[in-house]
Amino acid sequence: MSLQESPRPSDEEEAFYGHCRATYLAVFTSSLTNIASKQQLCRALQQAGRNPTHATLSKYWTRRTSKLNFDDFCEILKSEKKTEETELMRAFKKMDVNGDGYISHSELEKALTTRGEKMTTEEVNAVFSLADINKDGKLDYAEFCRLLVSTAEQCQMGQFCRLLVSTAEQCQMAALERLEANAKLKRQNFGSQSYSPPKSSVSSASSAAARAAATPPQPPETPRGDSDTTLKKDSRSSSRPPSARSRRSSLSNSITMTSSCTKASKMPEPSGLQEWHHISVKGCFFLEDDGSISSLQYQLHVPQTTNVYITIQPLNLSHGPDKLSPWMTVDTALFVMSAGETKEDSTLVCFTESKDKEKYVWKGELHAGNYYLLPFTSGCKLKKKSKKSLSNKSVELVYRTDTGELDLTRELREVLSDIFEVIDLDGNGLLSLEEYNFFELRTSGEKCDRDAWAVCKENFDMRKNQLTRQGFMELNLMEATEKDGDPADLWVTLEAMGYNRMLELEDACPFQIDVHCEGTQPSIQTLSMDSGPKLHNQALQKSITARTGAKALRGQDNLFIYTYRGEHRISSLIANKANQKVTVHVNNEQSRNCCSSRGMSVFAVEVPARTKMVCQHILPINERQDWTYNCVETILPST
């Protein structure tokens, strides 16, 4: 199955992304630079002519957000419309004290030096000089608004003055010219969308951007796992670096993999497995707002040296007979690390490389001691959906019975039952305080203390000081009742657990871990969600470097590529041993039947000095067909 070609973007799409990129580069030095704060997001949106309120900013920058990238910025611009003339007029009228349709220099100065982001007198003077179109010493703001919104690169009212002084349109024009003229910058600053330069001059790009602003185009949908998932293709016929540079400092790697259906299982279950000691624990991968994936981690205790058989697999929650949940195609893995006195002392012992249907398996001997169990998924098939594909409809969560009492709908009860199944980590049909607190921390950020748990015991169905499934339903019904049927808090809970407004689980993947020991009874302790991102990254990097040798980029003594080839996954890592950061251009365009954790075929990776960084993970789109990984990594000159 070949990598599918994406349709060439329309002129309006090209103009839109050109406008987005130019705006981004007016605020940041590179479109590979992430937005790192709510304030930076506000600046970028204002530069693009939006008028973000506190509520708007909070919608895109939640308490879980740590960064946004260029693609996120493009999606936000499509959702948030530019400032309309009526909005500008409303803001100006607040400054127009006597209501005569004009703003004097003193009125403007008072408003801009005492409200919002306060300006200096010099900035106010510069603004007034620009805005005083008739040069009569006063500002006809109705005429000014009409002129302002008629330009393609308009700016919003709360920040319009500072952007005019800069000015915003000139900055965007300069950035477009820079993108047009500088091929190196084009390659470094493309984000995940392809860059196609304007068809003629910058002015034609501006007019096209104005047309695009009137009818915002929709970009290609972000690839998602399963048979319809492909890497994004660059709209240009080829985005390979110039051949001279390619020969000078690049590395080409090609691997052909046979389909999994032709492979016999290399890890059969040990004979007499039913007689081995067994323990099971559940968990869930959560796709965060910034695109990262989080999950619980675990500590395994093995009392004595023994043979061990470990599996991890997605957890099927489907209610229909012989029907699998859609996330069952998500790949999973488990890293096993020795638990030293400190986490820095931990070392990778093994990880689940073999696969048997949905199970990922490891079999071997573990010495007596403690081990960290670190769940992993590559991100190839667990990705954020494009906003354009999301439905605006919402399933009803509560209703009133014939007696006027509030109750949960059947659809919500089914979902809450599934959530109960996921957070019942030990699978005993009850929620302990510890299990319930993992749920609370995920959905509200707060823990339930023992006093509050005692109150729960008085009000909700419990057994053995643990919450039953019925009690969990009662607790959620109480939340709806306290809000007089307002489902807002219920939606916060559901979305935090990965559900969309149609009650489909799309931003999470529940999983189950099973540990079998031949001669001793193992035990598992659950650790917190944030117990060890550094440890997880350490294990992932070691799993790649320990299985393959390093290859240096041609002409580079300090830049190496590691490519791990597993039975069902390919992963690459870049090691930068130099004393300065490097940017590596990665081209997967010649790959076939592949999906990448990056969600695109061409991208750039910035690797800090003297560090290692995982570049990408690759899985087959269709596991029943052969697949070819063909990657060219090229170092980009520093700018």
CORJOQUI-V854984 format. One record per pair of residues at least 24 apart in sequence whose ideal C-beta (glycine too) atoms are under 7 Angstrom apart, sorted by the first residue. I is the first residue (numbers start at 1). J is the second residue. Records with the same first field share a line. If there is no record, write none. Layout:
BEGIN
I: J / J
END
This chain:
BEGIN
1: 592 / 593 / 621 / 622 / 625
2: 592
3: 230 / 231 / 591 / 592 / 594
4: 230
5: 233
6: 220 / 232 / 233
8: 235
9: 196 / 235
10: 217
11: 208
12: 208 / 211 / 212 / 217
13: 217 / 219
14: 196
15: 205 / 208 / 209 / 212
16: 209 / 212 / 216 / 217
17: 74 / 193
18: 176 / 198 / 205 / 209
19: 209 / 212
20: 73 / 74 / 77
21: 179 / 189 / 195
22: 172 / 175 / 176 / 179
23: 47 / 48 / 172
24: 70 / 73
25: 175 / 189
26: 171 / 172 / 175
30: 188 / 189
31: 70 / 189 / 190 / 191
32: 188 / 189 / 604 / 606
34: 67 / 68 / 69
35: 67 / 68 / 73
36: 67
41: 68
44: 73
45: 76 / 80
46: 155 / 156 / 159 / 163
47: 163 / 168
48: 77
49: 82 / 83 / 153 / 154 / 155 / 156
50: 80 / 82 / 83 / 156
51: 83 / 87 / 156 / 157 / 158
52: 80
56: 80
62: 289
63: 445
64: 288 / 289
65: 289 / 290
66: 290
67: 290
68: 290
69: 191
70: 191
71: 191 / 192 / 193
74: 193 / 219
75: 387
78: 216 / 218
79: 387
82: 154 / 213
83: 154 / 156 / 157
85: 145 / 146 / 149
87: 157
88: 145 / 148 / 149 / 157
89: 142 / 145
91: 157
92: 141 / 145
101: 140 / 142
102: 138 / 139 / 140
103: 138 / 139 / 141
104: 138
108: 139
112: 161
116: 158
117: 159
119: 161 / 162
123: 161 / 162 / 165
126: 165
127: 161 / 164 / 165
130: 164
152: 206 / 207 / 209 / 210 / 213
153: 206
173: 202
176: 202 / 205
177: 202
184: 636 / 637 / 639
185: 639
187: 241 / 585 / 636
188: 583 / 604 / 636 / 639
192: 232 / 599 / 600 / 603
193: 219
194: 234 / 235 / 236
196: 235 / 236
218: 388
221: 386 / 388 / 389
222: 383 / 384 / 385 / 386 / 599
223: 383 / 595 / 599
224: 383 / 385
225: 329 / 330 / 380 / 381 / 382 / 383 / 595
226: 329 / 381
227: 621 / 622
229: 595 / 621
230: 595 / 621
231: 588 / 591 / 594 / 595 / 596 / 600 / 601
232: 599 / 600 / 601
233: 589 / 601
234: 601 / 602
239: 587 / 589 / 602
240: 587 / 632
241: 585 / 634
245: 634
246: 634
248: 554 / 555
249: 553 / 554 / 555 / 556 / 634 / 635
250: 553 / 554 / 632 / 633 / 634
251: 551 / 553 / 554 / 561 / 633
252: 632
253: 563 / 631
254: 628 / 630
255: 565 / 570 / 629
256: 626 / 628
257: 620 / 626 / 627
258: 626
259: 623 / 624 / 625 / 626
260: 568 / 623
261: 623 / 624
265: 356
266: 354
267: 354 / 356 / 361 / 363
269: 309
270: 307 / 309 / 363
273: 309 / 516
276: 516 / 517 / 518
277: 516 / 517 / 520 / 521 / 522
278: 514 / 516
279: 515 / 522 / 523 / 524
280: 427 / 512 / 513 / 514
281: 425 / 426 / 513 / 524 / 526
282: 315 / 422 / 424 / 425 / 427 / 510 / 512
283: 375 / 425 / 511
284: 422 / 508 / 509 / 510 / 511
285: 375 / 377 / 382 / 508 / 509 / 511
286: 498 / 507 / 508
287: 382 / 384 / 498 / 507 / 508
291: 384
293: 377 / 379 / 382
294: 529
295: 375
296: 438 / 526 / 527 / 529
297: 372 / 373 / 374 / 527 / 531 / 532
298: 373 / 524 / 525 / 526 / 527
299: 339 / 370 / 372 / 525 / 527
300: 371 / 373 / 515 / 522 / 524
301: 370 / 522 / 523
302: 366 / 368 / 369 / 371 / 517 / 520 / 522
303: 368 / 520 / 521
304: 368 / 519 / 520
305: 365 / 367 / 368
306: 366 / 517 / 518 / 519 / 520
307: 365 / 518
308: 364 / 365 / 366 / 515 / 516 / 517
309: 363 / 516
310: 334 / 352 / 362 / 515
311: 359 / 360 / 361 / 514
312: 352 / 360 / 375 / 511 / 513
313: 358 / 359 / 360 / 511 / 512
314: 358 / 509 / 510 / 511
315: 510 / 511 / 512
317: 418 / 421 / 510
319: 414
327: 505 / 509
328: 358
329: 381
330: 377 / 381 / 382 / 509
331: 377 / 378 / 380 / 381 / 569 / 619
332: 360 / 375 / 377 / 511
333: 360 / 376
334: 360 / 373 / 374 / 375 / 376 / 513
335: 374 / 376 / 539 / 543
336: 371 / 373
337: 371 / 372 / 374 / 535 / 539
338: 369 / 371
339: 370 / 371 / 372
343: 532 / 535
346: 372 / 535
348: 539 / 542 / 543 / 546
351: 543
353: 566 / 567
354: 567
355: 567 / 568
372: 535
373: 513
374: 535 / 536 / 539
375: 511
376: 540
377: 509
378: 569 / 597 / 617 / 619
379: 597 / 617
380: 595 / 596 / 597 / 617 / 619
381: 619
382: 509
383: 599
385: 506
390: 500
391: 501 / 502
393: 501 / 502
394: 501
395: 501 / 502 / 503
397: 487 / 490
398: 480 / 485 / 487
406: 480 / 481 / 485
407: 477
408: 473 / 476 / 477
411: 503
413: 473
415: 494 / 499 / 503
416: 472 / 473 / 476
417: 469
419: 497
420: 469 / 472
422: 510
425: 526
430: 463 / 464 / 466 / 467 / 468
431: 466 / 467 / 472
432: 466
436: 467
441: 529
442: 496 / 497
443: 492 / 493 / 496 / 497
540: 614
541: 573 / 612 / 614
544: 571 / 573
545: 573
550: 575
553: 633 / 635
556: 635
559: 635
561: 633
569: 617 / 618 / 619
570: 618 / 629
571: 614 / 617
572: 615 / 616 / 631
573: 612 / 613 / 614 / 615
574: 605 / 607 / 613 / 615
575: 612
576: 607 / 609 / 610 / 611
577: 610
578: 609
579: 609 / 610
580: 609
581: 606 / 607 / 608 / 609
582: 607 / 635
583: 636
584: 633 / 634 / 635 / 636
585: 634 / 636
586: 615 / 616 / 631 / 633
587: 631 / 632
588: 630 / 631
590: 630
591: 628 / 629 / 630
592: 627 / 628
593: 620 / 621 / 622 / 625 / 627
594: 618 / 620 / 621 / 627 / 629
595: 619 / 621
604: 636
END
